[in-house]
Amino acid sequence: LIPTMQQLAQLQETFYKFYVCTAVRKFFFFLDPLRTGKIAIPDILCSGFLDKLLELREDDADTEDLENNWFSCQSASKVYSRYLQLDKDHNGLLSRDELASSNSQKRIKKDGTDIE
């Protein structure tokens, strides 16, 4: 799927695994609240996530739209960079202490937006 997305053309192949993991986890986090490991197709279609993902096929996507698209390269890079900053012991996992040491005092709503 990644090679068909114009806006993901600059994504390095070594980053594919992280990108796919991040995208899949977003779908499951929001669309599988009971953690069954299953998502109903109508839920995917109604969520708007698929629309956002498919927007990446467009050649002429607006930079601001890409900044706000959770599935864009820009967004995935931000998530990955933040993850690497938090992973102090570089074991690939975030411990409670690493999460607690985050200097971000912002709380996050379920949809991923900041609460002021």
N, CA, C and O atoms as CSV, one atom per row, in Angstrom:
chain,resi,resn,atom,element,x,y,z
A,1,LEU,N,N,0.822,-1.193,0.000
A,1,LEU,CA,C,0.000,0.000,0.000
A,1,LEU,C,C,0.871,1.264,0.000
A,1,LEU,O,O,0.539,2.243,-0.669
A,2,ILE,N,N,1.970,1.246,0.740
A,2,ILE,CA,C,2.815,2.442,0.854
A,2,ILE,C,C,3.314,2.932,-0.510
A,2,ILE,O,O,3.277,4.137,-0.760
A,3,PRO,N,N,3.776,2.053,-1.398
A,3,PRO,CA,C,4.258,2.552,-2.695
A,3,PRO,C,C,3.181,3.240,-3.547
A,3,PRO,O,O,3.516,3.998,-4.457
A,4,THR,N,N,1.911,2.992,-3.270
A,4,THR,CA,C,0.836,3.625,-4.049
A,4,THR,C,C,0.485,5.013,-3.530
A,4,THR,O,O,-0.306,5.721,-4.153
A,5,MET,N,N,1.049,5.405,-2.421
A,5,MET,CA,C,0.729,6.692,-1.808
A,5,MET,C,C,1.774,7.734,-2.205
A,5,MET,O,O,2.923,7.667,-1.768
A,6,GLN,N,N,1.369,8.695,-3.033
A,6,GLN,CA,C,2.286,9.739,-3.488
A,6,GLN,C,C,2.943,10.473,-2.329
A,6,GLN,O,O,4.137,10.768,-2.378
A,7,GLN,N,N,2.182,10.765,-1.300
A,7,GLN,CA,C,2.702,11.551,-0.180
A,7,GLN,C,C,3.624,10.740,0.733
A,7,GLN,O,O,4.233,11.288,1.652
A,8,LEU,N,N,3.722,9.444,0.479
A,8,LEU,CA,C,4.646,8.613,1.255
A,8,LEU,C,C,5.876,8.232,0.430
A,8,LEU,O,O,6.685,7.410,0.859
A,9,ALA,N,N,6.013,8.827,-0.746
A,9,ALA,CA,C,7.125,8.489,-1.643
A,9,ALA,C,C,8.482,8.737,-0.995
A,9,ALA,O,O,9.436,8.007,-1.265
A,10,GLN,N,N,8.583,9.757,-0.146
A,10,GLN,CA,C,9.875,10.065,0.480
A,10,GLN,C,C,10.149,9.203,1.720
A,10,GLN,O,O,11.208,9.313,2.338
A,11,LEU,N,N,9.205,8.364,2.067
A,11,LEU,CA,C,9.378,7.495,3.231
A,11,LEU,C,C,10.464,6.464,2.932
A,11,LEU,O,O,10.371,5.728,1.949
A,12,GLN,N,N,11.470,6.411,3.758
A,12,GLN,CA,C,12.551,5.448,3.559
A,12,GLN,C,C,12.044,4.045,3.872
A,12,GLN,O,O,11.248,3.850,4.791
A,13,GLU,N,N,12.509,3.086,3.106
A,13,GLU,CA,C,12.049,1.715,3.272
A,13,GLU,C,C,12.341,1.180,4.677
A,13,GLU,O,O,11.593,0.346,5.187
A,14,THR,N,N,13.405,1.646,5.295
A,14,THR,CA,C,13.733,1.205,6.652
A,14,THR,C,C,12.711,1.711,7.673
A,14,THR,O,O,12.623,1.177,8.779
A,15,PHE,N,N,11.941,2.737,7.306
A,15,PHE,CA,C,10.928,3.322,8.188
A,15,PHE,C,C,9.559,2.660,8.011
A,15,PHE,O,O,8.651,2.898,8.809
A,16,TYR,N,N,9.402,1.826,6.968
A,16,TYR,CA,C,8.111,1.199,6.670
A,16,TYR,C,C,7.542,0.448,7.872
A,16,TYR,O,O,6.366,0.595,8.202
A,17,LYS,N,N,8.374,-0.349,8.515
A,17,LYS,CA,C,7.894,-1.183,9.623
A,17,LYS,C,C,7.291,-0.318,10.734
A,17,LYS,O,O,6.211,-0.623,11.242
A,18,PHE,N,N,7.977,0.743,11.105
A,18,PHE,CA,C,7.449,1.631,12.139
A,18,PHE,C,C,6.186,2.318,11.655
A,18,PHE,O,O,5.216,2.435,12.403
A,19,TYR,N,N,6.190,2.772,10.411
A,19,TYR,CA,C,5.026,3.473,9.870
A,19,TYR,C,C,3.793,2.566,9.891
A,19,TYR,O,O,2.731,2.974,10.362
A,20,VAL,N,N,3.929,1.359,9.391
A,20,VAL,CA,C,2.801,0.423,9.351
A,20,VAL,C,C,2.319,0.119,10.764
A,20,VAL,O,O,1.115,0.111,11.017
A,21,CYS,N,N,3.230,-0.127,11.670
A,21,CYS,CA,C,2.869,-0.399,13.065
A,21,CYS,C,C,2.095,0.773,13.658
A,21,CYS,O,O,1.079,0.570,14.323
A,22,THR,N,N,2.557,1.977,13.428
A,22,THR,CA,C,1.901,3.173,13.956
A,22,THR,C,C,0.505,3.339,13.372
A,22,THR,O,O,-0.444,3.628,14.101
A,23,ALA,N,N,0.375,3.158,12.061
A,23,ALA,CA,C,-0.928,3.312,11.404
A,23,ALA,C,C,-1.918,2.252,11.891
A,23,ALA,O,O,-3.069,2.564,12.195
A,24,VAL,N,N,-1.472,1.020,11.960
A,24,VAL,CA,C,-2.351,-0.064,12.412
A,24,VAL,C,C,-2.777,0.154,13.858
A,24,VAL,O,O,-3.941,-0.057,14.198
A,25,ARG,N,N,-1.856,0.570,14.702
A,25,ARG,CA,C,-2.199,0.806,16.108
A,25,ARG,C,C,-3.214,1.927,16.277
A,25,ARG,O,O,-4.043,1.877,17.185
A,26,LYS,N,N,-3.159,2.936,15.416
A,26,LYS,CA,C,-4.161,4.003,15.495
A,26,LYS,C,C,-5.545,3.432,15.213
A,26,LYS,O,O,-6.496,3.711,15.944
A,27,PHE,N,N,-5.658,2.641,14.164
A,27,PHE,CA,C,-6.943,2.019,13.857
A,27,PHE,C,C,-7.438,1.189,15.041
A,27,PHE,O,O,-8.588,1.329,15.456
A,28,PHE,N,N,-6.585,0.335,15.583
A,28,PHE,CA,C,-7.016,-0.545,16.669
A,28,PHE,C,C,-7.289,0.207,17.963
A,28,PHE,O,O,-8.216,-0.145,18.693
A,29,PHE,N,N,-6.505,1.227,18.262
A,29,PHE,CA,C,-6.715,1.978,19.497
A,29,PHE,C,C,-8.103,2.600,19.528
A,29,PHE,O,O,-8.805,2.529,20.537
A,30,PHE,N,N,-8.491,3.210,18.415
A,30,PHE,CA,C,-9.770,3.912,18.389
A,30,PHE,C,C,-10.948,3.035,17.992
A,30,PHE,O,O,-12.073,3.306,18.412
A,31,LEU,N,N,-10.726,1.991,17.196
A,31,LEU,CA,C,-11.841,1.214,16.658
A,31,LEU,C,C,-12.013,-0.156,17.299
A,31,LEU,O,O,-12.934,-0.891,16.943
A,32,ASP,N,N,-11.152,-0.504,18.225
A,32,ASP,CA,C,-11.280,-1.766,18.959
A,32,ASP,C,C,-11.164,-1.483,20.457
A,32,ASP,O,O,-10.218,-1.935,21.102
A,33,PRO,N,N,-12.130,-0.733,21.017
A,33,PRO,CA,C,-12.019,-0.324,22.419
A,33,PRO,C,C,-12.043,-1.485,23.412
A,33,PRO,O,O,-11.546,-1.350,24.530
A,34,LEU,N,N,-12.614,-2.617,23.017
A,34,LEU,CA,C,-12.656,-3.778,23.915
A,34,LEU,C,C,-11.425,-4.663,23.763
A,34,LEU,O,O,-11.306,-5.691,24.429
A,35,ARG,N,N,-10.509,-4.258,22.884
A,35,ARG,CA,C,-9.248,-4.972,22.651
A,35,ARG,C,C,-9.483,-6.437,22.270
A,35,ARG,O,O,-8.879,-7.347,22.839
A,36,THR,N,N,-10.379,-6.642,21.289
A,36,THR,CA,C,-10.680,-7.989,20.809
A,36,THR,C,C,-9.724,-8.426,19.705
A,36,THR,O,O,-9.646,-9.610,19.376
A,37,GLY,N,N,-8.994,-7.464,19.132
A,37,GLY,CA,C,-8.114,-7.770,18.013
A,37,GLY,C,C,-8.850,-7.768,16.683
A,37,GLY,O,O,-8.318,-8.207,15.663
A,38,LYS,N,N,-10.090,-7.266,16.707
A,38,LYS,CA,C,-10.912,-7.232,15.491
A,38,LYS,C,C,-11.527,-5.853,15.331
A,38,LYS,O,O,-11.855,-5.182,16.309
A,39,ILE,N,N,-11.676,-5.443,14.071
A,39,ILE,CA,C,-12.351,-4.186,13.753
A,39,ILE,C,C,-13.367,-4.483,12.657
A,39,ILE,O,O,-13.039,-5.112,11.651
A,40,ALA,N,N,-14.584,-4.033,12.853
A,40,ALA,CA,C,-15.623,-4.224,11.843
A,40,ALA,C,C,-15.386,-3.268,10.672
A,40,ALA,O,O,-15.046,-2.102,10.874
A,41,ILE,N,N,-15.564,-3.764,9.461
A,41,ILE,CA,C,-15.366,-2.937,8.269
A,41,ILE,C,C,-16.227,-1.680,8.299
A,41,ILE,O,O,-15.726,-0.606,7.964
A,42,PRO,N,N,-17.517,-1.765,8.690
A,42,PRO,CA,C,-18.307,-0.522,8.762
A,42,PRO,C,C,-17.702,0.513,9.721
A,42,PRO,O,O,-17.810,1.716,9.484
A,43,ASP,N,N,-17.074,0.049,10.792
A,43,ASP,CA,C,-16.424,0.980,11.726
A,43,ASP,C,C,-15.260,1.706,11.056
A,43,ASP,O,O,-15.057,2.901,11.269
A,44,ILE,N,N,-14.507,0.980,10.251
A,44,ILE,CA,C,-13.392,1.597,9.521
A,44,ILE,C,C,-13.922,2.648,8.550
A,44,ILE,O,O,-13.395,3.757,8.465
A,45,LEU,N,N,-14.968,2.283,7.825
A,45,LEU,CA,C,-15.526,3.189,6.820
A,45,LEU,C,C,-16.138,4.436,7.435
A,45,LEU,O,O,-16.063,5.517,6.850
A,46,CYS,N,N,-16.742,4.300,8.606
A,46,CYS,CA,C,-17.401,5.441,9.261
A,46,CYS,C,C,-16.436,6.313,10.060
A,46,CYS,O,O,-16.768,7.450,10.393
A,47,SER,N,N,-15.264,5.805,10.366
A,47,SER,CA,C,-14.343,6.518,11.251
A,47,SER,C,C,-13.690,7.740,10.613
A,47,SER,O,O,-13.347,8.692,11.314
A,48,GLY,N,N,-13.519,7.726,9.319
A,48,GLY,CA,C,-12.787,8.800,8.646
A,48,GLY,C,C,-11.295,8.523,8.549
A,48,GLY,O,O,-10.588,9.225,7.826
A,49,PHE,N,N,-10.801,7.512,9.263
A,49,PHE,CA,C,-9.370,7.196,9.217
A,49,PHE,C,C,-8.952,6.748,7.820
A,49,PHE,O,O,-7.899,7.146,7.322
A,50,LEU,N,N,-9.781,5.917,7.193
A,50,LEU,CA,C,-9.452,5.431,5.860
A,50,LEU,C,C,-9.394,6.591,4.864
A,50,LEU,O,O,-8.529,6.622,3.989
A,51,ASP,N,N,-10.314,7.539,5.002
A,51,ASP,CA,C,-10.297,8.724,4.132
A,51,ASP,C,C,-8.984,9.487,4.282
A,51,ASP,O,O,-8.381,9.899,3.291
A,52,LYS,N,N,-8.549,9.672,5.519
A,52,LYS,CA,C,-7.286,10.384,5.775
A,52,LYS,C,C,-6.103,9.631,5.166
A,52,LYS,O,O,-5.202,10.232,4.579
A,53,LEU,N,N,-6.123,8.317,5.315
A,53,LEU,CA,C,-5.045,7.503,4.759
A,53,LEU,C,C,-5.029,7.607,3.234
A,53,LEU,O,O,-3.967,7.759,2.630
A,54,LEU,N,N,-6.194,7.526,2.621
A,54,LEU,CA,C,-6.273,7.568,1.161
A,54,LEU,C,C,-5.986,8.955,0.589
A,54,LEU,O,O,-5.667,9.075,-0.594
A,55,GLU,N,N,-6.094,9.997,1.400
A,55,GLU,CA,C,-5.710,11.344,0.951
A,55,GLU,C,C,-4.238,11.392,0.546
A,55,GLU,O,O,-3.831,12.252,-0.235
A,56,LEU,N,N,-3.457,10.478,1.072
A,56,LEU,CA,C,-2.022,10.459,0.785
A,56,LEU,C,C,-1.720,10.018,-0.638
A,56,LEU,O,O,-0.568,10.072,-1.071
A,57,ARG,N,N,-2.746,9.581,-1.376
A,57,ARG,CA,C,-2.566,9.219,-2.781
A,57,ARG,C,C,-2.492,10.451,-3.675
A,57,ARG,O,O,-1.998,10.371,-4.800
A,58,GLU,N,N,-2.975,11.581,-3.188
A,58,GLU,CA,C,-3.060,12.800,-3.991
A,58,GLU,C,C,-1.680,13.422,-4.211
A,58,GLU,O,O,-0.875,13.532,-3.287
A,59,ASP,N,N,-1.432,13.823,-5.451
A,59,ASP,CA,C,-0.165,14.486,-5.787
A,59,ASP,C,C,-0.070,15.879,-5.197
A,59,ASP,O,O,0.997,16.308,-4.758
A,60,ASP,N,N,-1.187,16.580,-5.190
A,60,ASP,CA,C,-1.182,18.003,-4.851
A,60,ASP,C,C,-1.739,18.291,-3.457
A,60,ASP,O,O,-2.452,19.275,-3.263
A,61,ALA,N,N,-1.424,17.457,-2.518
A,61,ALA,CA,C,-1.920,17.663,-1.152
A,61,ALA,C,C,-1.328,18.937,-0.559
A,61,ALA,O,O,-0.151,19.241,-0.749
A,62,ASP,N,N,-2.152,19.660,0.148
A,62,ASP,CA,C,-1.754,20.904,0.802
A,62,ASP,C,C,-0.838,20.595,1.989
A,62,ASP,O,O,-1.090,19.653,2.741
A,63,THR,N,N,0.213,21.380,2.154
A,63,THR,CA,C,1.170,21.168,3.245
A,63,THR,C,C,0.487,21.201,4.603
A,63,THR,O,O,0.787,20.386,5.474
A,64,GLU,N,N,-0.425,22.137,4.782
A,64,GLU,CA,C,-1.139,22.238,6.061
A,64,GLU,C,C,-2.001,21.001,6.304
A,64,GLU,O,O,-2.085,20.508,7.428
A,65,ASP,N,N,-2.640,20.502,5.243
A,65,ASP,CA,C,-3.440,19.284,5.374
A,65,ASP,C,C,-2.560,18.107,5.779
A,65,ASP,O,O,-2.950,17.281,6.605
A,66,LEU,N,N,-1.373,18.043,5.190
A,66,LEU,CA,C,-0.455,16.954,5.531
A,66,LEU,C,C,0.016,17.058,6.977
A,66,LEU,O,O,0.162,16.042,7.656
A,67,GLU,N,N,0.253,18.264,7.445
A,67,GLU,CA,C,0.663,18.459,8.841
A,67,GLU,C,C,-0.414,17.950,9.798
A,67,GLU,O,O,-0.112,17.456,10.885
A,68,ASN,N,N,-1.674,18.078,9.377
A,68,ASN,CA,C,-2.795,17.674,10.227
A,68,ASN,C,C,-3.262,16.247,9.973
A,68,ASN,O,O,-4.138,15.745,10.676
A,69,ASN,N,N,-2.685,15.597,8.978
A,69,ASN,CA,C,-3.073,14.224,8.660
A,69,ASN,C,C,-2.209,13.271,9.471
A,69,ASN,O,O,-0.991,13.219,9.299
A,70,TRP,N,N,-2.838,12.533,10.337
A,70,TRP,CA,C,-2.124,11.659,11.255
A,70,TRP,C,C,-1.284,10.621,10.522
A,70,TRP,O,O,-0.294,10.133,11.067
A,71,PHE,N,N,-1.667,10.278,9.291
A,71,PHE,CA,C,-0.971,9.233,8.535
A,71,PHE,C,C,0.141,9.773,7.632
A,71,PHE,O,O,0.792,8.994,6.937
A,72,SER,N,N,0.368,11.068,7.629
A,72,SER,CA,C,1.392,11.655,6.756
A,72,SER,C,C,2.800,11.324,7.254
A,72,SER,O,O,2.997,10.938,8.406
A,73,CYS,N,N,3.763,11.484,6.358
A,73,CYS,CA,C,5.175,11.298,6.733
A,73,CYS,C,C,5.564,12.240,7.857
A,73,CYS,O,O,6.257,11.855,8.798
A,74,GLN,N,N,5.104,13.486,7.744
A,74,GLN,CA,C,5.445,14.488,8.743
A,74,GLN,C,C,4.965,14.056,10.133
A,74,GLN,O,O,5.705,14.143,11.112
A,75,SER,N,N,3.743,13.602,10.199
A,75,SER,CA,C,3.178,13.190,11.477
A,75,SER,C,C,3.882,11.946,12.020
A,75,SER,O,O,4.224,11.882,13.200
A,76,ALA,N,N,4.094,10.968,11.152
A,76,ALA,CA,C,4.769,9.739,11.581
A,76,ALA,C,C,6.183,10.041,12.069
A,76,ALA,O,O,6.649,9.441,13.038
A,77,SER,N,N,6.861,10.962,11.405
A,77,SER,CA,C,8.213,11.343,11.829
A,77,SER,C,C,8.204,12.006,13.198
A,77,SER,O,O,9.088,11.759,14.019
A,78,LYS,N,N,7.202,12.852,13.446
A,78,LYS,CA,C,7.079,13.496,14.760
A,78,LYS,C,C,6.864,12.461,15.857
A,78,LYS,O,O,7.495,12.520,16.913
A,79,VAL,N,N,5.970,11.513,15.597
A,79,VAL,CA,C,5.693,10.461,16.581
A,79,VAL,C,C,6.962,9.661,16.854
A,79,VAL,O,O,7.299,9.394,18.007
A,80,TYR,N,N,7.658,9.285,15.796
A,80,TYR,CA,C,8.869,8.485,15.944
A,80,TYR,C,C,9.954,9.248,16.701
A,80,TYR,O,O,10.613,8.691,17.579
A,81,SER,N,N,10.136,10.513,16.362
A,81,SER,CA,C,11.141,11.331,17.055
A,81,SER,C,C,10.829,11.445,18.539
A,81,SER,O,O,11.715,11.314,19.383
A,82,ARG,N,N,9.574,11.688,18.843
A,82,ARG,CA,C,9.162,11.809,20.250
A,82,ARG,C,C,9.385,10.491,20.980
A,82,ARG,O,O,9.841,10.479,22.124
A,83,TYR,N,N,9.068,9.393,20.326
A,83,TYR,CA,C,9.272,8.068,20.909
A,83,TYR,C,C,10.755,7.849,21.228
A,83,TYR,O,O,11.100,7.385,22.315
A,84,LEU,N,N,11.611,8.180,20.289
A,84,LEU,CA,C,13.048,8.010,20.516
A,84,LEU,C,C,13.548,8.889,21.658
A,84,LEU,O,O,14.429,8.481,22.415
A,85,GLN,N,N,12.991,10.095,21.786
A,85,GLN,CA,C,13.366,10.982,22.891
A,85,GLN,C,C,12.971,10.381,24.237
A,85,GLN,O,O,13.713,10.495,25.213
A,86,LEU,N,N,11.824,9.751,24.287
A,86,LEU,CA,C,11.338,9.184,25.548
A,86,LEU,C,C,12.057,7.892,25.923
A,86,LEU,O,O,12.192,7.587,27.108
A,87,ASP,N,N,12.516,7.135,24.942
A,87,ASP,CA,C,13.153,5.838,25.184
A,87,ASP,C,C,14.600,6.044,25.627
A,87,ASP,O,O,15.533,5.853,24.847
A,88,LYS,N,N,14.771,6.434,26.882
A,88,LYS,CA,C,16.094,6.796,27.417
A,88,LYS,C,C,17.088,5.640,27.412
A,88,LYS,O,O,18.277,5.848,27.171
A,89,ASP,N,N,16.610,4.412,27.677
A,89,ASP,CA,C,17.530,3.275,27.728
A,89,ASP,C,C,17.671,2.570,26.373
A,89,ASP,O,O,18.378,1.568,26.266
A,90,HIS,N,N,17.007,3.087,25.351
A,90,HIS,CA,C,17.119,2.600,23.975
A,90,HIS,C,C,16.839,1.106,23.839
A,90,HIS,O,O,17.487,0.411,23.056
A,91,ASN,N,N,15.860,0.619,24.616
A,91,ASN,CA,C,15.501,-0.789,24.506
A,91,ASN,C,C,14.287,-1.012,23.606
A,91,ASN,O,O,13.844,-2.148,23.433
A,92,GLY,N,N,13.753,0.060,23.035
A,92,GLY,CA,C,12.607,-0.058,22.137
A,92,GLY,C,C,11.267,-0.065,22.837
A,92,GLY,O,O,10.224,-0.140,22.189
A,93,LEU,N,N,11.289,0.014,24.155
A,93,LEU,CA,C,10.058,0.028,24.947
A,93,LEU,C,C,10.050,1.259,25.838
A,93,LEU,O,O,11.105,1.760,26.226
A,94,LEU,N,N,8.862,1.743,26.161
A,94,LEU,CA,C,8.755,2.870,27.085
A,94,LEU,C,C,8.271,2.371,28.440
A,94,LEU,O,O,7.182,1.810,28.563
A,95,SER,N,N,9.098,2.587,29.447
A,95,SER,CA,C,8.722,2.207,30.810
A,95,SER,C,C,7.856,3.303,31.415
A,95,SER,O,O,7.743,4.395,30.859
A,96,ARG,N,N,7.253,3.008,32.547
A,96,ARG,CA,C,6.465,4.026,33.249
A,96,ARG,C,C,7.346,5.220,33.627
A,96,ARG,O,O,6.922,6.371,33.527
A,97,ASP,N,N,8.563,4.935,34.059
A,97,ASP,CA,C,9.479,6.020,34.437
A,97,ASP,C,C,9.812,6.909,33.239
A,97,ASP,O,O,9.869,8.132,33.363
A,98,GLU,N,N,10.031,6.283,32.076
A,98,GLU,CA,C,10.330,7.072,30.886
A,98,GLU,C,C,9.135,7.941,30.499
A,98,GLU,O,O,9.300,9.099,30.114
A,99,LEU,N,N,7.948,7.383,30.604
A,99,LEU,CA,C,6.750,8.174,30.310
A,99,LEU,C,C,6.568,9.285,31.335
A,99,LEU,O,O,6.210,10.411,30.989
A,100,ALA,N,N,6.818,8.955,32.603
A,100,ALA,CA,C,6.648,9.945,33.672
A,100,ALA,C,C,7.679,11.063,33.571
A,100,ALA,O,O,7.414,12.191,33.986
A,101,SER,N,N,8.849,10.756,33.023
A,101,SER,CA,C,9.900,11.769,32.936
A,101,SER,C,C,9.669,12.750,31.786
A,101,SER,O,O,10.399,13.729,31.636
A,102,SER,N,N,8.674,12.480,31.002
A,102,SER,CA,C,8.360,13.386,29.896
A,102,SER,C,C,8.070,14.766,30.453
A,102,SER,O,O,7.321,14.902,31.420
A,103,ASN,N,N,8.653,15.785,29.853
A,103,ASN,CA,C,8.441,17.138,30.352
A,103,ASN,C,C,7.131,17.738,29.860
A,103,ASN,O,O,6.811,18.886,30.168
A,104,SER,N,N,6.387,16.967,29.104
A,104,SER,CA,C,5.096,17.456,28.614
A,104,SER,C,C,4.062,17.368,29.727
A,104,SER,O,O,3.774,16.285,30.238
A,105,GLN,N,N,3.514,18.503,30.092
A,105,GLN,CA,C,2.483,18.541,31.127
A,105,GLN,C,C,1.086,18.545,30.512
A,105,GLN,O,O,0.084,18.634,31.223
A,106,LYS,N,N,1.032,18.447,29.196
A,106,LYS,CA,C,-0.260,18.457,28.526
A,106,LYS,C,C,-0.964,17.118,28.726
A,106,LYS,O,O,-0.344,16.054,28.741
A,107,ARG,N,N,-2.254,17.213,28.877
A,107,ARG,CA,C,-3.059,16.000,28.878
A,107,ARG,C,C,-3.604,15.827,27.470
A,107,ARG,O,O,-3.805,16.803,26.747
A,108,ILE,N,N,-3.837,14.596,27.091
A,108,ILE,CA,C,-4.277,14.308,25.739
A,108,ILE,C,C,-5.670,13.681,25.777
A,108,ILE,O,O,-5.926,12.756,26.548
A,109,LYS,N,N,-6.563,14.199,24.936
A,109,LYS,CA,C,-7.891,13.612,24.810
A,109,LYS,C,C,-7.790,12.327,24.005
A,109,LYS,O,O,-6.779,12.072,23.351
A,110,LYS,N,N,-8.848,11.518,24.056
A,110,LYS,CA,C,-8.844,10.240,23.368
A,110,LYS,C,C,-8.613,10.378,21.866
A,110,LYS,O,O,-8.047,9.478,21.246
A,111,ASP,N,N,-9.041,11.487,21.277
A,111,ASP,CA,C,-8.852,11.665,19.836
A,111,ASP,C,C,-7.442,12.138,19.486
A,111,ASP,O,O,-7.138,12.372,18.316
A,112,GLY,N,N,-6.585,12.279,20.489
A,112,GLY,CA,C,-5.197,12.650,20.253
A,112,GLY,C,C,-4.915,14.133,20.302
A,112,GLY,O,O,-3.771,14.542,20.101
A,113,THR,N,N,-5.915,14.954,20.563
A,113,THR,CA,C,-5.697,16.398,20.628
A,113,THR,C,C,-5.375,16.819,22.052
A,113,THR,O,O,-5.737,16.142,23.014
A,114,ASP,N,N,-4.692,17.947,22.168
A,114,ASP,CA,C,-4.293,18.453,23.479
A,114,ASP,C,C,-5.471,19.050,24.229
A,114,ASP,O,O,-6.385,19.620,23.632
A,115,ILE,N,N,-5.434,18.909,25.551
A,115,ILE,CA,C,-6.366,19.610,26.432
A,115,ILE,C,C,-5.579,20.744,27.049
A,115,ILE,O,O,-4.545,20.501,27.671
A,116,GLU,N,N,-6.026,21.954,26.901
A,116,GLU,CA,C,-5.303,23.112,27.448
A,116,GLU,C,C,-5.552,23.239,28.936
A,116,GLU,O,O,-5.028,24.153,29.573
